Amino acid sequence: MVSSAIALGAGLVAGLAGLGNNSQTLTHLLIKPMTLSNKELKPWPAQKEIEVPFNPNAYTIRKSVSWQSHSASSSTDATAGSSAATGSSSNRRALNAPVLEFRGGGSRSLTLELFFDVTEPVIEKGKAVPYKDVREITNKFVELTRLERTAKPQQPPICEVSWGTQPEGSDFPFQGVITNLTQNFTLFKSDGTPVRARLTVEFTEWLHATDDQKETDPEETTYTVKRGDTLSWITTEVYGDPTLWRRVAEANQLDNPRELEIGKLLNIPDLP
C-alpha cells in the first residue's frame, strides 16, 4: 500500500493581510449536505449548509493507491519485456525490488481541524449571532453522521465541502461522507456549559459510479432508454448486432433485461 498525504496551511487572517487590500472579504469554508435522489445529488432536507465561522489553519488530503508485489520467478520482466525464468535465483538477484502490479485506487480522505468559540457573538453570513452553548454549532456536525429517515436511501448525507474558487482539479469542492468525528470541548462556564471546542472531521470521498466510470473509461459510451426500446434493438443501433444484448445487460447489471426503465442511462461498453 502506497499512501500520499498533502498538508496545506491556510491562516485565518495572514493570507488576507498579504494581499495588501483591506477591502478583501474573508471567504468561509462551507459544508453542504446532499442526498442522492433519482441518481442526482440534491439538498439534504434535514439541514442547510454549514458556514464554518473560523476557517481551518490546515487541512489534510490523503489518497491510498494499492499495488501488489510479485516475485521475479512468477512475473514478467517489466524492463526487458520478456518472461522471467521460473526458479532462477540469478534472475531474482538481478532485480532491486519485486515487480509491482496496480490493484486499484482507494478513496481520498479529507481531514479538517475546526475551532469554535462562542464567548463572543459568532459572525454568520455577515451577522453577529449570539450562542450560549457551543454545542448549538457542533451538533450540526453530529447530525451529518446520522441517517435521515425521510430520505431515500436512508443514510447520512453526502457532503460537499467548498472553500472559495480554485483551479480545476484542486482539493475543493470535495464530495464525501463523514467517517470520523471527534469533539474536544476545552472551555466551560461555571455551570458546565461548553463555550469552546475543537472538532476533527474526516470525510471519505464519495464518487458517483456512472461519472467515475466515464472518466476512467472515456471510450465507453452511454445510451438513454426511450419508450419502446429493447436491448436487442439498442445493440443493433450501437453495434449493428442484436445478439450482443447480453453484453449491455451484464455491463449494467440488469436484473430483468426485458424491463427497461425509460430515461435510464445505460453504459455501452466498447467491443474488444
Sequence and secondary structure as in RCSB ss.txt:
>XXXX:A:sequence
MVSSAIALGAGLVAGLAGLGNNSQTLTHLLIKPMTLSNKELKPWPAQKEIEVPFNPNAYTIRKSVSWQSHSASSS
TDATAGSSAATGSSSNRRALNAPVLEFRGGGSRSLTLELFFDVTEPVIEKGKAVPYKDVREITNKFVELTRLERT
AKPQQPPICEVSWGTQPEGSDFPFQGVITNLTQNFTLFKSDGTPVRARLTVEFTEWLHATDDQKETDPEETTYTV
KRGDTLSWITTEVYGDPTLWRRVAEANQLDNPRELEIGKLLNIPDLP
>XXXX:A:secstr
 EEEEEEEE  SSHHHHTTT TT      EEEEEEEETTEEEE TT   EE SS  SEEEEEEEEEEEEE GGGS
B TTT SB  TT HHHHHT SS EEEEEEEEEEEEEEEEEEE SS EEETTEEE  S THHHHHHHHHTTS  TT
SSS S  EEEEE S   TTSS SEEEEEEEEEEEEEEE TTS EEEEEEEEEEEE   HHHHHHHH TT EEEE 
 TT  HHHHHHHHHS GGGHHHHHHHTT S TT   TT EEEE    
